[in-house]
């Protein structure tokens, strides 16, 4: 989950005028980064070899 502080910071860093779509894109990216950091911290990652094997299976 993304924190309120990070959302506020993201809005502060947006240009004076922006679309809702631009804001949503920024928030979705920040949320995905937070999820990735959480997964990495908790060992929920794959080795390069595991990832290559998964890609091979998906490509069939």
PDB file of N, CA, C and O in Angstrom:
ATOM      1  N   UNK A   1       0.834  -1.180   0.000  1.00  0.00           N
ATOM      2  CA  UNK A   1       0.000   0.000   0.000  1.00  0.00           C
ATOM      3  C   UNK A   1       0.876   1.241   0.000  1.00  0.00           C
ATOM      4  O   UNK A   1       1.981   1.242   0.542  1.00  0.00           O
ATOM      5  N   UNK A   2       0.372   2.275  -0.606  1.00  0.00           N
ATOM      6  CA  UNK A   2       1.108   3.534  -0.668  1.00  0.00           C
ATOM      7  C   UNK A   2       0.648   4.428   0.492  1.00  0.00           C
ATOM      8  O   UNK A   2      -0.532   4.446   0.840  1.00  0.00           O
ATOM      9  N   UNK A   3       1.567   5.149   1.068  1.00  0.00           N
ATOM     10  CA  UNK A   3       1.230   5.989   2.219  1.00  0.00           C
ATOM     11  C   UNK A   3       0.640   7.329   1.773  1.00  0.00           C
ATOM     12  O   UNK A   3       0.873   7.784   0.653  1.00  0.00           O
ATOM     13  N   UNK A   4      -0.108   7.934   2.648  1.00  0.00           N
ATOM     14  CA  UNK A   4      -0.707   9.247   2.385  1.00  0.00           C
ATOM     15  C   UNK A   4       0.384  10.273   2.096  1.00  0.00           C
ATOM     16  O   UNK A   4       0.227  11.132   1.228  1.00  0.00           O
ATOM     17  N   UNK A   5       1.476  10.177   2.821  1.00  0.00           N
ATOM     18  CA  UNK A   5       2.577  11.127   2.630  1.00  0.00           C
ATOM     19  C   UNK A   5       3.149  11.030   1.217  1.00  0.00           C
ATOM     20  O   UNK A   5       3.476  12.046   0.604  1.00  0.00           O
ATOM     21  N   UNK A   6       3.268   9.807   0.705  1.00  0.00           N
ATOM     22  CA  UNK A   6       3.797   9.640  -0.652  1.00  0.00           C
ATOM     23  C   UNK A   6       2.814  10.172  -1.694  1.00  0.00           C
ATOM     24  O   UNK A   6       3.231  10.720  -2.714  1.00  0.00           O
ATOM     25  N   UNK A   7       1.522  10.015  -1.448  1.00  0.00           N
ATOM     26  CA  UNK A   7       0.514  10.563  -2.360  1.00  0.00           C
ATOM     27  C   UNK A   7       0.592  12.084  -2.359  1.00  0.00           C
ATOM     28  O   UNK A   7       0.568  12.712  -3.417  1.00  0.00           O
ATOM     29  N   UNK A   8       0.686  12.669  -1.180  1.00  0.00           N
ATOM     30  CA  UNK A   8       0.774  14.129  -1.076  1.00  0.00           C
ATOM     31  C   UNK A   8       2.032  14.630  -1.770  1.00  0.00           C
ATOM     32  O   UNK A   8       1.987  15.635  -2.480  1.00  0.00           O
ATOM     33  N   UNK A   9       3.141  13.950  -1.577  1.00  0.00           N
ATOM     34  CA  UNK A   9       4.396  14.337  -2.219  1.00  0.00           C
ATOM     35  C   UNK A   9       4.281  14.233  -3.739  1.00  0.00           C
ATOM     36  O   UNK A   9       4.783  15.090  -4.466  1.00  0.00           O
ATOM     37  N   UNK A  10       3.621  13.184  -4.210  1.00  0.00           N
ATOM     38  CA  UNK A  10       3.440  13.009  -5.656  1.00  0.00           C
ATOM     39  C   UNK A  10       2.617  14.155  -6.240  1.00  0.00           C
ATOM     40  O   UNK A  10       2.941  14.674  -7.308  1.00  0.00           O
ATOM     41  N   UNK A  11       1.562  14.544  -5.543  1.00  0.00           N
ATOM     42  CA  UNK A  11       0.721  15.653  -6.018  1.00  0.00           C
ATOM     43  C   UNK A  11       1.510  16.959  -6.001  1.00  0.00           C
ATOM     44  O   UNK A  11       1.403  17.762  -6.928  1.00  0.00           O
ATOM     45  N   UNK A  12       2.298  17.174  -4.957  1.00  0.00           N
ATOM     46  CA  UNK A  12       3.114  18.390  -4.881  1.00  0.00           C
ATOM     47  C   UNK A  12       4.116  18.469  -6.026  1.00  0.00           C
ATOM     48  O   UNK A  12       4.439  19.564  -6.489  1.00  0.00           O
ATOM     49  N   UNK A  13       4.613  17.321  -6.490  1.00  0.00           N
ATOM     50  CA  UNK A  13       5.612  17.295  -7.554  1.00  0.00           C
ATOM     51  C   UNK A  13       5.009  17.345  -8.955  1.00  0.00           C
ATOM     52  O   UNK A  13       5.739  17.416  -9.943  1.00  0.00           O
ATOM     53  N   UNK A  14       3.694  17.309  -9.043  1.00  0.00           N
ATOM     54  CA  UNK A  14       3.044  17.408 -10.349  1.00  0.00           C
ATOM     55  C   UNK A  14       3.093  18.866 -10.810  1.00  0.00           C
ATOM     56  O   UNK A  14       3.217  19.773  -9.987  1.00  0.00           O
ATOM     57  N   UNK A  15       2.995  19.093 -12.129  1.00  0.00           N
ATOM     58  CA  UNK A  15       2.936  20.473 -12.617  1.00  0.00           C
ATOM     59  C   UNK A  15       1.696  21.185 -12.076  1.00  0.00           C
ATOM     60  O   UNK A  15       0.805  20.547 -11.516  1.00  0.00           O
ATOM     61  N   UNK A  16       1.640  22.492 -12.244  1.00  0.00           N
ATOM     62  CA  UNK A  16       0.516  23.276 -11.737  1.00  0.00           C
ATOM     63  C   UNK A  16      -0.820  22.767 -12.280  1.00  0.00           C
ATOM     64  O   UNK A  16      -1.820  22.736 -11.563  1.00  0.00           O
ATOM     65  N   UNK A  17      -0.826  22.373 -13.542  1.00  0.00           N
ATOM     66  CA  UNK A  17      -2.031  21.801 -14.150  1.00  0.00           C
ATOM     67  C   UNK A  17      -1.691  20.419 -14.685  1.00  0.00           C
ATOM     68  O   UNK A  17      -0.668  20.236 -15.344  1.00  0.00           O
ATOM     69  N   UNK A  18      -2.543  19.457 -14.402  1.00  0.00           N
ATOM     70  CA  UNK A  18      -2.321  18.092 -14.866  1.00  0.00           C
ATOM     71  C   UNK A  18      -3.653  17.385 -14.975  1.00  0.00           C
ATOM     72  O   UNK A  18      -4.647  17.800 -14.379  1.00  0.00           O
ATOM     73  N   UNK A  19      -3.659  16.315 -15.744  1.00  0.00           N
ATOM     74  CA  UNK A  19      -4.897  15.547 -15.910  1.00  0.00           C
ATOM     75  C   UNK A  19      -4.999  14.496 -14.806  1.00  0.00           C
ATOM     76  O   UNK A  19      -4.006  14.105 -14.193  1.00  0.00           O
ATOM     77  N   UNK A  20      -6.200  14.068 -14.582  1.00  0.00           N
ATOM     78  CA  UNK A  20      -6.432  12.989 -13.622  1.00  0.00           C
ATOM     79  C   UNK A  20      -5.711  11.728 -14.093  1.00  0.00           C
ATOM     80  O   UNK A  20      -5.188  10.966 -13.281  1.00  0.00           O
ATOM     81  N   UNK A  21      -5.687  11.513 -15.408  1.00  0.00           N
ATOM     82  CA  UNK A  21      -4.987  10.351 -15.952  1.00  0.00           C
ATOM     83  C   UNK A  21      -3.500  10.394 -15.599  1.00  0.00           C
ATOM     84  O   UNK A  21      -2.923   9.373 -15.226  1.00  0.00           O
ATOM     85  N   UNK A  22      -2.877  11.572 -15.715  1.00  0.00           N
ATOM     86  CA  UNK A  22      -1.462  11.697 -15.367  1.00  0.00           C
ATOM     87  C   UNK A  22      -1.238  11.392 -13.886  1.00  0.00           C
ATOM     88  O   UNK A  22      -0.282  10.704 -13.527  1.00  0.00           O
ATOM     89  N   UNK A  23      -2.113  11.901 -13.040  1.00  0.00           N
ATOM     90  CA  UNK A  23      -1.991  11.643 -11.607  1.00  0.00           C
ATOM     91  C   UNK A  23      -2.180  10.162 -11.301  1.00  0.00           C
ATOM     92  O   UNK A  23      -1.432   9.590 -10.508  1.00  0.00           O
ATOM     93  N   UNK A  24      -3.172   9.545 -11.925  1.00  0.00           N
ATOM     94  CA  UNK A  24      -3.413   8.124 -11.686  1.00  0.00           C
ATOM     95  C   UNK A  24      -2.223   7.291 -12.151  1.00  0.00           C
ATOM     96  O   UNK A  24      -1.832   6.341 -11.474  1.00  0.00           O
ATOM     97  N   UNK A  25      -1.642   7.638 -13.307  1.00  0.00           N
ATOM     98  CA  UNK A  25      -0.457   6.923 -13.780  1.00  0.00           C
ATOM     99  C   UNK A  25       0.674   7.012 -12.765  1.00  0.00           C
ATOM    100  O   UNK A  25       1.342   6.018 -12.479  1.00  0.00           O
ATOM    101  N   UNK A  26       0.883   8.204 -12.224  1.00  0.00           N
ATOM    102  CA  UNK A  26       1.952   8.413 -11.236  1.00  0.00           C
ATOM    103  C   UNK A  26       1.681   7.593  -9.976  1.00  0.00           C
ATOM    104  O   UNK A  26       2.583   6.939  -9.452  1.00  0.00           O
ATOM    105  N   UNK A  27       0.442   7.626  -9.490  1.00  0.00           N
ATOM    106  CA  UNK A  27       0.097   6.889  -8.275  1.00  0.00           C
ATOM    107  C   UNK A  27       0.189   5.379  -8.482  1.00  0.00           C
ATOM    108  O   UNK A  27       0.638   4.657  -7.592  1.00  0.00           O
ATOM    109  N   UNK A  28      -0.233   4.902  -9.647  1.00  0.00           N
ATOM    110  CA  UNK A  28      -0.118   3.470  -9.934  1.00  0.00           C
ATOM    111  C   UNK A  28       1.338   3.040  -9.976  1.00  0.00           C
ATOM    112  O   UNK A  28       1.687   1.980  -9.456  1.00  0.00           O
ATOM    113  N   UNK A  29       2.199   3.859 -10.597  1.00  0.00           N
ATOM    114  CA  UNK A  29       3.619   3.547 -10.634  1.00  0.00           C
ATOM    115  C   UNK A  29       4.201   3.500  -9.223  1.00  0.00           C
ATOM    116  O   UNK A  29       4.919   2.562  -8.876  1.00  0.00           O
ATOM    117  N   UNK A  30       3.894   4.507  -8.411  1.00  0.00           N
ATOM    118  CA  UNK A  30       4.394   4.528  -7.037  1.00  0.00           C
ATOM    119  C   UNK A  30       3.919   3.312  -6.254  1.00  0.00           C
ATOM    120  O   UNK A  30       4.678   2.734  -5.477  1.00  0.00           O
ATOM    121  N   UNK A  31       2.666   2.923  -6.457  1.00  0.00           N
ATOM    122  CA  UNK A  31       2.123   1.755  -5.761  1.00  0.00           C
ATOM    123  C   UNK A  31       2.848   0.481  -6.192  1.00  0.00           C
ATOM    124  O   UNK A  31       3.167  -0.367  -5.358  1.00  0.00           O
ATOM    125  N   UNK A  32       3.107   0.347  -7.486  1.00  0.00           N
ATOM    126  CA  UNK A  32       3.817  -0.838  -7.970  1.00  0.00           C
ATOM    127  C   UNK A  32       5.238  -0.894  -7.424  1.00  0.00           C
ATOM    128  O   UNK A  32       5.748  -1.971  -7.116  1.00  0.00           O
ATOM    129  N   UNK A  33       5.870   0.256  -7.307  1.00  0.00           N
ATOM    130  CA  UNK A  33       7.210   0.304  -6.726  1.00  0.00           C
ATOM    131  C   UNK A  33       7.160  -0.135  -5.264  1.00  0.00           C
ATOM    132  O   UNK A  33       8.002  -0.913  -4.814  1.00  0.00           O
ATOM    133  N   UNK A  34       6.175   0.364  -4.529  1.00  0.00           N
ATOM    134  CA  UNK A  34       6.025  -0.026  -3.121  1.00  0.00           C
ATOM    135  C   UNK A  34       5.811  -1.539  -2.992  1.00  0.00           C
ATOM    136  O   UNK A  34       6.396  -2.182  -2.120  1.00  0.00           O
ATOM    137  N   UNK A  35       4.975  -2.096  -3.857  1.00  0.00           N
ATOM    138  CA  UNK A  35       4.721  -3.538  -3.824  1.00  0.00           C
ATOM    139  C   UNK A  35       6.013  -4.298  -4.108  1.00  0.00           C
ATOM    140  O   UNK A  35       6.326  -5.275  -3.427  1.00  0.00           O
ATOM    141  N   UNK A  36       6.765  -3.848  -5.116  1.00  0.00           N
ATOM    142  CA  UNK A  36       8.029  -4.503  -5.453  1.00  0.00           C
ATOM    143  C   UNK A  36       9.029  -4.456  -4.314  1.00  0.00           C
ATOM    144  O   UNK A  36       9.708  -5.445  -4.040  1.00  0.00           O
ATOM    145  N   UNK A  37       9.124  -3.316  -3.651  1.00  0.00           N
ATOM    146  CA  UNK A  37      10.030  -3.194  -2.509  1.00  0.00           C
ATOM    147  C   UNK A  37       9.609  -4.112  -1.371  1.00  0.00           C
ATOM    148  O   UNK A  37      10.449  -4.745  -0.731  1.00  0.00           O
ATOM    149  N   UNK A  38       8.307  -4.181  -1.122  1.00  0.00           N
ATOM    150  CA  UNK A  38       7.783  -5.073  -0.077  1.00  0.00           C
ATOM    151  C   UNK A  38       8.111  -6.526  -0.407  1.00  0.00           C
ATOM    152  O   UNK A  38       8.572  -7.274   0.454  1.00  0.00           O
ATOM    153  N   UNK A  39       7.871  -6.924  -1.666  1.00  0.00           N
ATOM    154  CA  UNK A  39       8.136  -8.297  -2.077  1.00  0.00           C
ATOM    155  C   UNK A  39       9.622  -8.622  -1.962  1.00  0.00           C
ATOM    156  O   UNK A  39       9.995  -9.708  -1.519  1.00  0.00           O
ATOM    157  N   UNK A  40      10.455  -7.689  -2.357  1.00  0.00           N
ATOM    158  CA  UNK A  40      11.896  -7.897  -2.276  1.00  0.00           C
ATOM    159  C   UNK A  40      12.342  -8.062  -0.825  1.00  0.00           C
ATOM    160  O   UNK A  40      13.143  -8.940  -0.503  1.00  0.00           O
ATOM    161  N   UNK A  41      11.814  -7.206   0.039  1.00  0.00           N
ATOM    162  CA  UNK A  41      12.160  -7.249   1.456  1.00  0.00           C
ATOM    163  C   UNK A  41      11.756  -8.579   2.090  1.00  0.00           C
ATOM    164  O   UNK A  41      12.424  -9.068   3.000  1.00  0.00           O
ATOM    165  N   UNK A  42      10.662  -9.155   1.605  1.00  0.00           N
ATOM    166  CA  UNK A  42      10.140 -10.400   2.185  1.00  0.00           C
ATOM    167  C   UNK A  42      10.561 -11.641   1.408  1.00  0.00           C
ATOM    168  O   UNK A  42       9.991 -12.716   1.595  1.00  0.00           O
ATOM    169  N   UNK A  43      11.548 -11.498   0.546  1.00  0.00           N
ATOM    170  CA  UNK A  43      12.071 -12.649  -0.168  1.00  0.00           C
ATOM    171  C   UNK A  43      11.157 -13.216  -1.233  1.00  0.00           C
ATOM    172  O   UNK A  43      11.325 -14.359  -1.656  1.00  0.00           O
ATOM    173  N   UNK A  44      10.194 -12.428  -1.666  1.00  0.00           N
ATOM    174  CA  UNK A  44       9.250 -12.884  -2.690  1.00  0.00           C
ATOM    175  C   UNK A  44       9.792 -12.519  -4.077  1.00  0.00           C
ATOM    176  O   UNK A  44       9.152 -11.786  -4.831  1.00  0.00           O
ATOM    177  N   UNK A  45      10.972 -13.038  -4.398  1.00  0.00           N
ATOM    178  CA  UNK A  45      11.620 -12.719  -5.664  1.00  0.00           C
ATOM    179  C   UNK A  45      11.985 -14.003  -6.400  1.00  0.00           C
ATOM    180  O   UNK A  45      11.890 -15.101  -5.852  1.00  0.00           O
ATOM    181  N   UNK A  46      12.401 -13.843  -7.648  1.00  0.00           N
ATOM    182  CA  UNK A  46      12.831 -14.961  -8.468  1.00  0.00           C
ATOM    183  C   UNK A  46      14.269 -14.731  -8.904  1.00  0.00           C
ATOM    184  O   UNK A  46      14.689 -13.591  -9.100  1.00  0.00           O
ATOM    185  N   UNK A  47      15.016 -15.807  -9.053  1.00  0.00           N
ATOM    186  CA  UNK A  47      16.358 -15.688  -9.600  1.00  0.00           C
ATOM    187  C   UNK A  47      16.235 -15.443 -11.104  1.00  0.00           C
ATOM    188  O   UNK A  47      15.163 -15.616 -11.684  1.00  0.00           O
ATOM    189  N   UNK A  48      17.324 -15.047 -11.716  1.00  0.00           N
ATOM    190  CA  UNK A  48      17.334 -14.821 -13.160  1.00  0.00           C
ATOM    191  C   UNK A  48      16.973 -16.101 -13.889  1.00  0.00           C
ATOM    192  O   UNK A  48      16.208 -16.079 -14.854  1.00  0.00           O
ATOM    193  N   UNK A  49      17.519 -17.211 -13.433  1.00  0.00           N
ATOM    194  CA  UNK A  49      17.234 -18.499 -14.076  1.00  0.00           C
ATOM    195  C   UNK A  49      15.755 -18.867 -13.957  1.00  0.00           C
ATOM    196  O   UNK A  49      15.158 -19.351 -14.919  1.00  0.00           O
ATOM    197  N   UNK A  50      15.165 -18.641 -12.788  1.00  0.00           N
ATOM    198  CA  UNK A  50      13.739 -18.930 -12.610  1.00  0.00           C
ATOM    199  C   UNK A  50      12.903 -18.058 -13.537  1.00  0.00           C
ATOM    200  O   UNK A  50      11.937 -18.528 -14.138  1.00  0.00           O
ATOM    201  N   UNK A  51      13.274 -16.799 -13.650  1.00  0.00           N
ATOM    202  CA  UNK A  51      12.534 -15.876 -14.512  1.00  0.00           C
ATOM    203  C   UNK A  51      12.648 -16.302 -15.977  1.00  0.00           C
ATOM    204  O   UNK A  51      11.658 -16.281 -16.709  1.00  0.00           O
ATOM    205  N   UNK A  52      13.851 -16.689 -16.404  1.00  0.00           N
ATOM    206  CA  UNK A  52      14.038 -17.142 -17.783  1.00  0.00           C
ATOM    207  C   UNK A  52      13.177 -18.370 -18.072  1.00  0.00           C
ATOM    208  O   UNK A  52      12.571 -18.468 -19.138  1.00  0.00           O
ATOM    209  N   UNK A  53      13.124 -19.305 -17.122  1.00  0.00           N
ATOM    210  CA  UNK A  53      12.327 -20.506 -17.291  1.00  0.00           C
ATOM    211  C   UNK A  53      10.840 -20.150 -17.405  1.00  0.00           C
ATOM    212  O   UNK A  53      10.137 -20.712 -18.245  1.00  0.00           O
ATOM    213  N   UNK A  54      10.358 -19.236 -16.581  1.00  0.00           N
ATOM    214  CA  UNK A  54       8.956 -18.816 -16.645  1.00  0.00           C
ATOM    215  C   UNK A  54       8.639 -18.167 -17.997  1.00  0.00           C
ATOM    216  O   UNK A  54       7.589 -18.423 -18.586  1.00  0.00           O
ATOM    217  N   UNK A  55       9.559 -17.326 -18.478  1.00  0.00           N
ATOM    218  CA  UNK A  55       9.352 -16.670 -19.767  1.00  0.00           C
ATOM    219  C   UNK A  55       9.282 -17.701 -20.893  1.00  0.00           C
ATOM    220  O   UNK A  55       8.441 -17.597 -21.786  1.00  0.00           O
ATOM    221  N   UNK A  56      10.165 -18.689 -20.845  1.00  0.00           N
ATOM    222  CA  UNK A  56      10.139 -19.759 -21.845  1.00  0.00           C
ATOM    223  C   UNK A  56       8.798 -20.474 -21.837  1.00  0.00           C
ATOM    224  O   UNK A  56       8.235 -20.757 -22.895  1.00  0.00           O
ATOM    225  N   UNK A  57       8.289 -20.765 -20.658  1.00  0.00           N
ATOM    226  CA  UNK A  57       7.000 -21.469 -20.544  1.00  0.00           C
ATOM    227  C   UNK A  57       5.853 -20.589 -21.048  1.00  0.00           C
ATOM    228  O   UNK A  57       4.938 -21.093 -21.699  1.00  0.00           O
ATOM    229  N   UNK A  58       5.886 -19.308 -20.762  1.00  0.00           N
ATOM    230  CA  UNK A  58       4.832 -18.398 -21.199  1.00  0.00           C
ATOM    231  C   UNK A  58       4.859 -18.181 -22.712  1.00  0.00           C
ATOM    232  O   UNK A  58       3.831 -17.906 -23.331  1.00  0.00           O
ATOM    233  N   UNK A  59       6.061 -18.311 -23.300  1.00  0.00           N
ATOM    234  CA  UNK A  59       6.228 -18.040 -24.726  1.00  0.00           C
ATOM    235  C   UNK A  59       5.738 -19.184 -25.611  1.00  0.00           C
ATOM    236  O   UNK A  59       5.647 -19.020 -26.828  1.00  0.00           O
ATOM    237  N   UNK A  60       5.427 -20.318 -25.036  1.00  0.00           N
ATOM    238  CA  UNK A  60       5.001 -21.489 -25.822  1.00  0.00           C
ATOM    239  C   UNK A  60       3.635 -21.306 -26.400  1.00  0.00           C
ATOM    240  O   UNK A  60       3.130 -22.196 -27.085  1.00  0.00           O
TER     241      UNK A  60
END
